[in-house]
Each structure stands twice: as structure tokens, then as C-alpha cells.
Amino acid sequence: NAGVTQTPKFQVLKTGQSMTLQCAQDMNHNSMYWYRQDPGMGLRLIYYSASEGTTDKGEVPNGYNVSRLNKREFSLRLESAAPSQTSVYFCASRFGQGVPQPQHFGDGTRLSIL
Amino acid sequence: DAKTTQPNSMESNEEEPVHLPCNHSTISGTDYIHWYRQLPSQGPEYVIHGLTSNVNNRMASLAIAEDRKSSTLILHRATLRDAAVYYCILSKGGGGSNYKLTFGKGTLLTVNP
């Protein structure tokens, strides 16, 4: 199984450009998450989708939008990229019901904004 | 949300046990204790979680204090591959909006050959 797949793995943007980060999972999970990780820091939650058709803001949602396209896919969009959004972005998913199930993470998208 | 406190870094020797501590003095009765680790240049990886009782799996053991104000992740025989940042995280049980993970800076574990 591929697990959680993120594309692209690396990207360089200019300030003001827009971009969509893609995430797909093949584990039939209900919940999906987007995090960012800045150097030397832990992960911070940007947005999450507890189930298909719902999305909610996390800790740092400003400057981002998300779309839960279907059960498998959860995309993150930067409408007008800023240097402060230079970071590593991780997508995660989990089954999402009952006793806590672990989150499964992708390998990340390394995004640089010049 | 209840917070956790972990040492910034720890060192161990290969093939020796490692005890990674975590303090969570404001934990509530419904908070689960989760441990994740992050190897260099990878996404976090689930290690173990528990509520009240000690837990074992193929990767590690989780020892939870009787008052639940602290816990310890135990790696029984450290290998070089265990060198990573280890995160201790509290989260509510169940699904939906209650289940979110808040990552701190974690403990950087160095394993010496």
C-alpha cells in the first residue's frame, strides 16, 4: 500500500504565486489533516477534515484554503504565497472513529517562497 | 488543552535501553497519551498510545504513572535507526473535532554506536 502520498515533494515559488499541494490516501480513512513544520519546530495544524464533506481550521489557517475533494483526497491551496509560508508541509490521515487510531503521515512537501 | 514537557535532547548507546520521560501534570481524565517519532527528513511515525495502563507493542513500551501526570516511553534496545525526535502528545479520545494532535518540540534522541 502507498499510504499517504503527497505531491509535489519539492517546490519553489515566487511571492504572490498560487499553488495547490495534493494529498491522497489509500487506507479508506475518514479524517485528513494538513500540518506545517518550520525549522527546529514541531508540527502545527493548518486545517483538518474530520470526515468527507467537512473541513475545520486548525492552529494556523491564515493564508491557506483546503478542499476535501472526496474521501481519498485533501488538497491545500496557497492563494498568494508569502515568504513566511516557506516550510515543510505534511499531510496525514486516520480512520477517525472510536478508540484513538494513529495518524499516518506522508513524506512531506518542501516549499520555498522567494 | 493540556500540555506536555519533554527534555530537549537525550543520548543513548546502541543496544542499551532508553527511557524518554514526559510530564503532563494538567492531563484530564479523557486525554490519551500518544508518542510519535520523526526520523530525519521524514514525516512523523506513530509509536504507541495509552490511557491509564502500561502498553507494549513491537516498537516500544509506554509506562504511565498511577496519577497519570507523567509517562515514559521505553525503547528496550536502541538501534541507530531509533535516532529521531520523539513527541509526547495528549489528545482527546474518539473521532471528529475532538481528536487533534498538538506537536511540541519533542526530544531529540541521539544513539551512539
Chai-1 contact restraints between the chains, C-beta under 6 A:
chainA,res_idxA,chainB,res_idxB,connection_type,confidence,min_distance_angstrom,max_distance_angstrom,comment,restraint_id
A,G42,B,F103,contact,1.0,0.0,6.0,A-B,restraint_1
A,G42,B,G104,contact,1.0,0.0,6.0,A-B,restraint_2
A,G42,B,K105,contact,1.0,0.0,6.0,A-B,restraint_3
A,L43,B,F103,contact,1.0,0.0,6.0,A-B,restraint_4
A,A50,B,G96,contact,1.0,0.0,6.0,A-B,restraint_5
A,A50,B,S97,contact,1.0,0.0,6.0,A-B,restraint_6
A,F90,B,G43,contact,1.0,0.0,6.0,A-B,restraint_7
A,G96,B,G95,contact,1.0,0.0,6.0,A-B,restraint_8
A,Q97,B,G95,contact,1.0,0.0,6.0,A-B,restraint_9
A,P100,B,Y32,contact,1.0,0.0,6.0,A-B,restraint_10
A,P100,B,H49,contact,1.0,0.0,6.0,A-B,restraint_11
A,P100,B,G93,contact,1.0,0.0,6.0,A-B,restraint_12
A,P102,B,Y46,contact,1.0,0.0,6.0,A-B,restraint_13
A,F105,B,G43,contact,1.0,0.0,6.0,A-B,restraint_14
A,F105,B,P44,contact,1.0,0.0,6.0,A-B,restraint_15
A,G106,B,G43,contact,1.0,0.0,6.0,A-B,restraint_16
A,D107,B,G43,contact,1.0,0.0,6.0,A-B,restraint_17
A,G108,B,G43,contact,1.0,0.0,6.0,A-B,restraint_18
